[in-house]
Amino acid sequence: VRVLLDMFTRTRAGDWVVWLDTDAVVTNRSVAVEDITAAAESSHWMTIAGSVSDSQSEAAEGSHLTKVASSASDSQSEAAVARASLDLIVCDDIGGWELNTGVMLWRNTDWSRQTLENLWAMEHLPHMRGAEQAQLIQLLRQEDPERRHHRILDQSVFNAHPKVNPKP
């Protein structure tokens, strides 16, 4: 958490900072960070709680899922709002957790800095109790329940475990 906050002092406002755990491995170098941020910012799938990716929509069949229909100008407007407010992109977790903190994309914004400060101020949990992952889930549920500032994508987008996304 402190490393991310330090990186914000070394990058421009609005830039994305990528966090990779020491055990994370980049396996597909053809996907750029900009591809991931653009996909997250242009998501048109909405739930009551917030945006989800198209790939999550099939898994959520039967829930309160609706596809946002919009004209070209509405799409441009929605994209501008998403770019202005999207500050954190993570993926869901193979172990059943709501999200995985092994690979995260944080935009250098006031919201991100405050969220990380709030996370740092929380009780530090041991790994077997979920560590910062459990705490970030709790914090995001409280601070951003409508997912205005964060997106949780399917792990097939990035941060996929080899058992889920094996090499062909």
MODELLER restraints for C-alpha pairs under 7 A, 6 or more apart:
rsr = mdl.restraints
at = mdl.atoms
rsr.add(forms.Gaussian(group=physical.xy_distance, feature=features.Distance(at['CA:1:A'], at['CA:116:A']), mean=6.23, stdev=0.5))
rsr.add(forms.Gaussian(group=physical.xy_distance, feature=features.Distance(at['CA:1:A'], at['CA:120:A']), mean=6.45, stdev=0.5))
rsr.add(forms.Gaussian(group=physical.xy_distance, feature=features.Distance(at['CA:5:A'], at['CA:113:A']), mean=6.50, stdev=0.5))
rsr.add(forms.Gaussian(group=physical.xy_distance, feature=features.Distance(at['CA:8:A'], at['CA:108:A']), mean=5.64, stdev=0.5))
rsr.add(forms.Gaussian(group=physical.xy_distance, feature=features.Distance(at['CA:13:A'], at['CA:108:A']), mean=5.15, stdev=0.5))
rsr.add(forms.Gaussian(group=physical.xy_distance, feature=features.Distance(at['CA:13:A'], at['CA:109:A']), mean=6.06, stdev=0.5))
rsr.add(forms.Gaussian(group=physical.xy_distance, feature=features.Distance(at['CA:14:A'], at['CA:107:A']), mean=5.69, stdev=0.5))
rsr.add(forms.Gaussian(group=physical.xy_distance, feature=features.Distance(at['CA:14:A'], at['CA:108:A']), mean=4.95, stdev=0.5))
rsr.add(forms.Gaussian(group=physical.xy_distance, feature=features.Distance(at['CA:14:A'], at['CA:109:A']), mean=5.96, stdev=0.5))
rsr.add(forms.Gaussian(group=physical.xy_distance, feature=features.Distance(at['CA:15:A'], at['CA:107:A']), mean=5.59, stdev=0.5))
rsr.add(forms.Gaussian(group=physical.xy_distance, feature=features.Distance(at['CA:15:A'], at['CA:108:A']), mean=5.47, stdev=0.5))
rsr.add(forms.Gaussian(group=physical.xy_distance, feature=features.Distance(at['CA:16:A'], at['CA:105:A']), mean=6.36, stdev=0.5))
rsr.add(forms.Gaussian(group=physical.xy_distance, feature=features.Distance(at['CA:16:A'], at['CA:106:A']), mean=5.55, stdev=0.5))
rsr.add(forms.Gaussian(group=physical.xy_distance, feature=features.Distance(at['CA:16:A'], at['CA:107:A']), mean=4.27, stdev=0.5))
rsr.add(forms.Gaussian(group=physical.xy_distance, feature=features.Distance(at['CA:16:A'], at['CA:108:A']), mean=6.12, stdev=0.5))
rsr.add(forms.Gaussian(group=physical.xy_distance, feature=features.Distance(at['CA:17:A'], at['CA:105:A']), mean=5.74, stdev=0.5))
rsr.add(forms.Gaussian(group=physical.xy_distance, feature=features.Distance(at['CA:17:A'], at['CA:106:A']), mean=5.23, stdev=0.5))
rsr.add(forms.Gaussian(group=physical.xy_distance, feature=features.Distance(at['CA:17:A'], at['CA:107:A']), mean=6.11, stdev=0.5))
rsr.add(forms.Gaussian(group=physical.xy_distance, feature=features.Distance(at['CA:18:A'], at['CA:104:A']), mean=5.82, stdev=0.5))
rsr.add(forms.Gaussian(group=physical.xy_distance, feature=features.Distance(at['CA:18:A'], at['CA:105:A']), mean=4.60, stdev=0.5))
rsr.add(forms.Gaussian(group=physical.xy_distance, feature=features.Distance(at['CA:18:A'], at['CA:106:A']), mean=6.41, stdev=0.5))
rsr.add(forms.Gaussian(group=physical.xy_distance, feature=features.Distance(at['CA:19:A'], at['CA:103:A']), mean=5.40, stdev=0.5))
rsr.add(forms.Gaussian(group=physical.xy_distance, feature=features.Distance(at['CA:19:A'], at['CA:104:A']), mean=5.06, stdev=0.5))
rsr.add(forms.Gaussian(group=physical.xy_distance, feature=features.Distance(at['CA:19:A'], at['CA:105:A']), mean=6.28, stdev=0.5))
rsr.add(forms.Gaussian(group=physical.xy_distance, feature=features.Distance(at['CA:20:A'], at['CA:102:A']), mean=5.84, stdev=0.5))
rsr.add(forms.Gaussian(group=physical.xy_distance, feature=features.Distance(at['CA:20:A'], at['CA:103:A']), mean=4.70, stdev=0.5))
rsr.add(forms.Gaussian(group=physical.xy_distance, feature=features.Distance(at['CA:20:A'], at['CA:104:A']), mean=6.89, stdev=0.5))
rsr.add(forms.Gaussian(group=physical.xy_distance, feature=features.Distance(at['CA:21:A'], at['CA:102:A']), mean=4.92, stdev=0.5))
rsr.add(forms.Gaussian(group=physical.xy_distance, feature=features.Distance(at['CA:21:A'], at['CA:103:A']), mean=6.39, stdev=0.5))
rsr.add(forms.Gaussian(group=physical.xy_distance, feature=features.Distance(at['CA:24:A'], at['CA:102:A']), mean=6.79, stdev=0.5))
rsr.add(forms.Gaussian(group=physical.xy_distance, feature=features.Distance(at['CA:40:A'], at['CA:151:A']), mean=6.79, stdev=0.5))
rsr.add(forms.Gaussian(group=physical.xy_distance, feature=features.Distance(at['CA:41:A'], at['CA:79:A']), mean=6.29, stdev=0.5))
rsr.add(forms.Gaussian(group=physical.xy_distance, feature=features.Distance(at['CA:41:A'], at['CA:82:A']), mean=5.38, stdev=0.5))
rsr.add(forms.Gaussian(group=physical.xy_distance, feature=features.Distance(at['CA:41:A'], at['CA:83:A']), mean=5.98, stdev=0.5))
rsr.add(forms.Gaussian(group=physical.xy_distance, feature=features.Distance(at['CA:41:A'], at['CA:86:A']), mean=6.92, stdev=0.5))
rsr.add(forms.Gaussian(group=physical.xy_distance, feature=features.Distance(at['CA:42:A'], at['CA:79:A']), mean=5.80, stdev=0.5))
rsr.add(forms.Gaussian(group=physical.xy_distance, feature=features.Distance(at['CA:43:A'], at['CA:51:A']), mean=6.78, stdev=0.5))
rsr.add(forms.Gaussian(group=physical.xy_distance, feature=features.Distance(at['CA:43:A'], at['CA:53:A']), mean=6.04, stdev=0.5))
rsr.add(forms.Gaussian(group=physical.xy_distance, feature=features.Distance(at['CA:44:A'], at['CA:67:A']), mean=6.17, stdev=0.5))
rsr.add(forms.Gaussian(group=physical.xy_distance, feature=features.Distance(at['CA:44:A'], at['CA:68:A']), mean=5.56, stdev=0.5))
rsr.add(forms.Gaussian(group=physical.xy_distance, feature=features.Distance(at['CA:45:A'], at['CA:51:A']), mean=5.67, stdev=0.5))
rsr.add(forms.Gaussian(group=physical.xy_distance, feature=features.Distance(at['CA:45:A'], at['CA:52:A']), mean=5.62, stdev=0.5))
rsr.add(forms.Gaussian(group=physical.xy_distance, feature=features.Distance(at['CA:45:A'], at['CA:53:A']), mean=6.21, stdev=0.5))
rsr.add(forms.Gaussian(group=physical.xy_distance, feature=features.Distance(at['CA:45:A'], at['CA:54:A']), mean=6.23, stdev=0.5))
rsr.add(forms.Gaussian(group=physical.xy_distance, feature=features.Distance(at['CA:45:A'], at['CA:66:A']), mean=6.45, stdev=0.5))
rsr.add(forms.Gaussian(group=physical.xy_distance, feature=features.Distance(at['CA:45:A'], at['CA:67:A']), mean=4.94, stdev=0.5))
rsr.add(forms.Gaussian(group=physical.xy_distance, feature=features.Distance(at['CA:45:A'], at['CA:68:A']), mean=6.30, stdev=0.5))
rsr.add(forms.Gaussian(group=physical.xy_distance, feature=features.Distance(at['CA:46:A'], at['CA:52:A']), mean=6.10, stdev=0.5))
rsr.add(forms.Gaussian(group=physical.xy_distance, feature=features.Distance(at['CA:46:A'], at['CA:65:A']), mean=6.11, stdev=0.5))
rsr.add(forms.Gaussian(group=physical.xy_distance, feature=features.Distance(at['CA:46:A'], at['CA:66:A']), mean=5.78, stdev=0.5))
rsr.add(forms.Gaussian(group=physical.xy_distance, feature=features.Distance(at['CA:46:A'], at['CA:67:A']), mean=6.21, stdev=0.5))
rsr.add(forms.Gaussian(group=physical.xy_distance, feature=features.Distance(at['CA:46:A'], at['CA:68:A']), mean=6.84, stdev=0.5))
rsr.add(forms.Gaussian(group=physical.xy_distance, feature=features.Distance(at['CA:47:A'], at['CA:64:A']), mean=5.78, stdev=0.5))
rsr.add(forms.Gaussian(group=physical.xy_distance, feature=features.Distance(at['CA:47:A'], at['CA:65:A']), mean=4.83, stdev=0.5))
rsr.add(forms.Gaussian(group=physical.xy_distance, feature=features.Distance(at['CA:47:A'], at['CA:66:A']), mean=6.50, stdev=0.5))
rsr.add(forms.Gaussian(group=physical.xy_distance, feature=features.Distance(at['CA:48:A'], at['CA:64:A']), mean=6.38, stdev=0.5))
rsr.add(forms.Gaussian(group=physical.xy_distance, feature=features.Distance(at['CA:49:A'], at['CA:145:A']), mean=6.25, stdev=0.5))
rsr.add(forms.Gaussian(group=physical.xy_distance, feature=features.Distance(at['CA:49:A'], at['CA:146:A']), mean=4.60, stdev=0.5))
rsr.add(forms.Gaussian(group=physical.xy_distance, feature=features.Distance(at['CA:49:A'], at['CA:147:A']), mean=6.48, stdev=0.5))
rsr.add(forms.Gaussian(group=physical.xy_distance, feature=features.Distance(at['CA:50:A'], at['CA:146:A']), mean=4.87, stdev=0.5))
rsr.add(forms.Gaussian(group=physical.xy_distance, feature=features.Distance(at['CA:50:A'], at['CA:147:A']), mean=4.82, stdev=0.5))
rsr.add(forms.Gaussian(group=physical.xy_distance, feature=features.Distance(at['CA:50:A'], at['CA:148:A']), mean=6.88, stdev=0.5))
rsr.add(forms.Gaussian(group=physical.xy_distance, feature=features.Distance(at['CA:51:A'], at['CA:147:A']), mean=6.73, stdev=0.5))
rsr.add(forms.Gaussian(group=physical.xy_distance, feature=features.Distance(at['CA:51:A'], at['CA:151:A']), mean=6.54, stdev=0.5))
rsr.add(forms.Gaussian(group=physical.xy_distance, feature=features.Distance(at['CA:52:A'], at['CA:151:A']), mean=6.82, stdev=0.5))
rsr.add(forms.Gaussian(group=physical.xy_distance, feature=features.Distance(at['CA:52:A'], at['CA:152:A']), mean=6.62, stdev=0.5))
rsr.add(forms.Gaussian(group=physical.xy_distance, feature=features.Distance(at['CA:52:A'], at['CA:153:A']), mean=6.38, stdev=0.5))
rsr.add(forms.Gaussian(group=physical.xy_distance, feature=features.Distance(at['CA:53:A'], at['CA:153:A']), mean=5.68, stdev=0.5))
rsr.add(forms.Gaussian(group=physical.xy_distance, feature=features.Distance(at['CA:53:A'], at['CA:154:A']), mean=6.84, stdev=0.5))
rsr.add(forms.Gaussian(group=physical.xy_distance, feature=features.Distance(at['CA:55:A'], at['CA:154:A']), mean=6.69, stdev=0.5))
rsr.add(forms.Gaussian(group=physical.xy_distance, feature=features.Distance(at['CA:56:A'], at['CA:154:A']), mean=6.24, stdev=0.5))
rsr.add(forms.Gaussian(group=physical.xy_distance, feature=features.Distance(at['CA:85:A'], at['CA:148:A']), mean=6.33, stdev=0.5))
rsr.add(forms.Gaussian(group=physical.xy_distance, feature=features.Distance(at['CA:85:A'], at['CA:149:A']), mean=5.25, stdev=0.5))
rsr.add(forms.Gaussian(group=physical.xy_distance, feature=features.Distance(at['CA:86:A'], at['CA:148:A']), mean=6.70, stdev=0.5))
rsr.add(forms.Gaussian(group=physical.xy_distance, feature=features.Distance(at['CA:86:A'], at['CA:149:A']), mean=4.46, stdev=0.5))
rsr.add(forms.Gaussian(group=physical.xy_distance, feature=features.Distance(at['CA:86:A'], at['CA:150:A']), mean=5.67, stdev=0.5))
rsr.add(forms.Gaussian(group=physical.xy_distance, feature=features.Distance(at['CA:87:A'], at['CA:106:A']), mean=5.72, stdev=0.5))
rsr.add(forms.Gaussian(group=physical.xy_distance, feature=features.Distance(at['CA:87:A'], at['CA:107:A']), mean=4.74, stdev=0.5))
rsr.add(forms.Gaussian(group=physical.xy_distance, feature=features.Distance(at['CA:87:A'], at['CA:109:A']), mean=6.95, stdev=0.5))
rsr.add(forms.Gaussian(group=physical.xy_distance, feature=features.Distance(at['CA:87:A'], at['CA:112:A']), mean=6.22, stdev=0.5))
rsr.add(forms.Gaussian(group=physical.xy_distance, feature=features.Distance(at['CA:87:A'], at['CA:149:A']), mean=5.13, stdev=0.5))
rsr.add(forms.Gaussian(group=physical.xy_distance, feature=features.Distance(at['CA:87:A'], at['CA:150:A']), mean=5.81, stdev=0.5))
rsr.add(forms.Gaussian(group=physical.xy_distance, feature=features.Distance(at['CA:88:A'], at['CA:105:A']), mean=5.63, stdev=0.5))
rsr.add(forms.Gaussian(group=physical.xy_distance, feature=features.Distance(at['CA:88:A'], at['CA:106:A']), mean=4.62, stdev=0.5))
rsr.add(forms.Gaussian(group=physical.xy_distance, feature=features.Distance(at['CA:88:A'], at['CA:107:A']), mean=6.27, stdev=0.5))
rsr.add(forms.Gaussian(group=physical.xy_distance, feature=features.Distance(at['CA:88:A'], at['CA:149:A']), mean=6.38, stdev=0.5))
rsr.add(forms.Gaussian(group=physical.xy_distance, feature=features.Distance(at['CA:88:A'], at['CA:150:A']), mean=4.55, stdev=0.5))
rsr.add(forms.Gaussian(group=physical.xy_distance, feature=features.Distance(at['CA:88:A'], at['CA:151:A']), mean=6.47, stdev=0.5))
rsr.add(forms.Gaussian(group=physical.xy_distance, feature=features.Distance(at['CA:89:A'], at['CA:104:A']), mean=6.01, stdev=0.5))
rsr.add(forms.Gaussian(group=physical.xy_distance, feature=features.Distance(at['CA:89:A'], at['CA:105:A']), mean=5.09, stdev=0.5))
rsr.add(forms.Gaussian(group=physical.xy_distance, feature=features.Distance(at['CA:89:A'], at['CA:106:A']), mean=6.65, stdev=0.5))
rsr.add(forms.Gaussian(group=physical.xy_distance, feature=features.Distance(at['CA:89:A'], at['CA:150:A']), mean=5.70, stdev=0.5))
rsr.add(forms.Gaussian(group=physical.xy_distance, feature=features.Distance(at['CA:89:A'], at['CA:151:A']), mean=5.01, stdev=0.5))
rsr.add(forms.Gaussian(group=physical.xy_distance, feature=features.Distance(at['CA:89:A'], at['CA:152:A']), mean=6.15, stdev=0.5))
rsr.add(forms.Gaussian(group=physical.xy_distance, feature=features.Distance(at['CA:90:A'], at['CA:99:A']), mean=6.47, stdev=0.5))
rsr.add(forms.Gaussian(group=physical.xy_distance, feature=features.Distance(at['CA:90:A'], at['CA:100:A']), mean=6.61, stdev=0.5))
rsr.add(forms.Gaussian(group=physical.xy_distance, feature=features.Distance(at['CA:90:A'], at['CA:103:A']), mean=6.86, stdev=0.5))
rsr.add(forms.Gaussian(group=physical.xy_distance, feature=features.Distance(at['CA:90:A'], at['CA:104:A']), mean=5.07, stdev=0.5))
rsr.add(forms.Gaussian(group=physical.xy_distance, feature=features.Distance(at['CA:90:A'], at['CA:105:A']), mean=6.61, stdev=0.5))
rsr.add(forms.Gaussian(group=physical.xy_distance, feature=features.Distance(at['CA:90:A'], at['CA:151:A']), mean=6.36, stdev=0.5))
rsr.add(forms.Gaussian(group=physical.xy_distance, feature=features.Distance(at['CA:90:A'], at['CA:152:A']), mean=5.01, stdev=0.5))
rsr.add(forms.Gaussian(group=physical.xy_distance, feature=features.Distance(at['CA:90:A'], at['CA:153:A']), mean=6.20, stdev=0.5))
rsr.add(forms.Gaussian(group=physical.xy_distance, feature=features.Distance(at['CA:91:A'], at['CA:99:A']), mean=5.45, stdev=0.5))
rsr.add(forms.Gaussian(group=physical.xy_distance, feature=features.Distance(at['CA:91:A'], at['CA:100:A']), mean=5.86, stdev=0.5))
rsr.add(forms.Gaussian(group=physical.xy_distance, feature=features.Distance(at['CA:91:A'], at['CA:152:A']), mean=4.90, stdev=0.5))
rsr.add(forms.Gaussian(group=physical.xy_distance, feature=features.Distance(at['CA:91:A'], at['CA:153:A']), mean=4.49, stdev=0.5))
rsr.add(forms.Gaussian(group=physical.xy_distance, feature=features.Distance(at['CA:91:A'], at['CA:154:A']), mean=5.44, stdev=0.5))
rsr.add(forms.Gaussian(group=physical.xy_distance, feature=features.Distance(at['CA:91:A'], at['CA:155:A']), mean=4.86, stdev=0.5))
rsr.add(forms.Gaussian(group=physical.xy_distance, feature=features.Distance(at['CA:91:A'], at['CA:158:A']), mean=7.00, stdev=0.5))
rsr.add(forms.Gaussian(group=physical.xy_distance, feature=features.Distance(at['CA:91:A'], at['CA:159:A']), mean=6.72, stdev=0.5))
rsr.add(forms.Gaussian(group=physical.xy_distance, feature=features.Distance(at['CA:92:A'], at['CA:98:A']), mean=5.43, stdev=0.5))
rsr.add(forms.Gaussian(group=physical.xy_distance, feature=features.Distance(at['CA:92:A'], at['CA:99:A']), mean=3.99, stdev=0.5))
rsr.add(forms.Gaussian(group=physical.xy_distance, feature=features.Distance(at['CA:92:A'], at['CA:100:A']), mean=5.62, stdev=0.5))
rsr.add(forms.Gaussian(group=physical.xy_distance, feature=features.Distance(at['CA:92:A'], at['CA:152:A']), mean=6.12, stdev=0.5))
rsr.add(forms.Gaussian(group=physical.xy_distance, feature=features.Distance(at['CA:92:A'], at['CA:153:A']), mean=6.22, stdev=0.5))
rsr.add(forms.Gaussian(group=physical.xy_distance, feature=features.Distance(at['CA:92:A'], at['CA:154:A']), mean=5.63, stdev=0.5))
rsr.add(forms.Gaussian(group=physical.xy_distance, feature=features.Distance(at['CA:92:A'], at['CA:155:A']), mean=5.48, stdev=0.5))
rsr.add(forms.Gaussian(group=physical.xy_distance, feature=features.Distance(at['CA:93:A'], at['CA:99:A']), mean=5.18, stdev=0.5))
rsr.add(forms.Gaussian(group=physical.xy_distance, feature=features.Distance(at['CA:93:A'], at['CA:100:A']), mean=4.96, stdev=0.5))
rsr.add(forms.Gaussian(group=physical.xy_distance, feature=features.Distance(at['CA:93:A'], at['CA:155:A']), mean=6.78, stdev=0.5))
rsr.add(forms.Gaussian(group=physical.xy_distance, feature=features.Distance(at['CA:94:A'], at['CA:161:A']), mean=6.89, stdev=0.5))
rsr.add(forms.Gaussian(group=physical.xy_distance, feature=features.Distance(at['CA:98:A'], at['CA:137:A']), mean=6.99, stdev=0.5))
rsr.add(forms.Gaussian(group=physical.xy_distance, feature=features.Distance(at['CA:99:A'], at['CA:152:A']), mean=6.61, stdev=0.5))
rsr.add(forms.Gaussian(group=physical.xy_distance, feature=features.Distance(at['CA:100:A'], at['CA:133:A']), mean=6.46, stdev=0.5))
rsr.add(forms.Gaussian(group=physical.xy_distance, feature=features.Distance(at['CA:101:A'], at['CA:133:A']), mean=5.59, stdev=0.5))
rsr.add(forms.Gaussian(group=physical.xy_distance, feature=features.Distance(at['CA:103:A'], at['CA:159:A']), mean=6.11, stdev=0.5))
rsr.add(forms.Gaussian(group=physical.xy_distance, feature=features.Distance(at['CA:106:A'], at['CA:112:A']), mean=6.76, stdev=0.5))
rsr.add(forms.Gaussian(group=physical.xy_distance, feature=features.Distance(at['CA:119:A'], at['CA:135:A']), mean=6.85, stdev=0.5))
rsr.add(forms.Gaussian(group=physical.xy_distance, feature=features.Distance(at['CA:119:A'], at['CA:136:A']), mean=6.50, stdev=0.5))
rsr.add(forms.Gaussian(group=physical.xy_distance, feature=features.Distance(at['CA:124:A'], at['CA:131:A']), mean=6.56, stdev=0.5))
rsr.add(forms.Gaussian(group=physical.xy_distance, feature=features.Distance(at['CA:125:A'], at['CA:131:A']), mean=4.45, stdev=0.5))
rsr.add(forms.Gaussian(group=physical.xy_distance, feature=features.Distance(at['CA:125:A'], at['CA:132:A']), mean=6.89, stdev=0.5))
rsr.add(forms.Gaussian(group=physical.xy_distance, feature=features.Distance(at['CA:156:A'], at['CA:165:A']), mean=6.73, stdev=0.5))
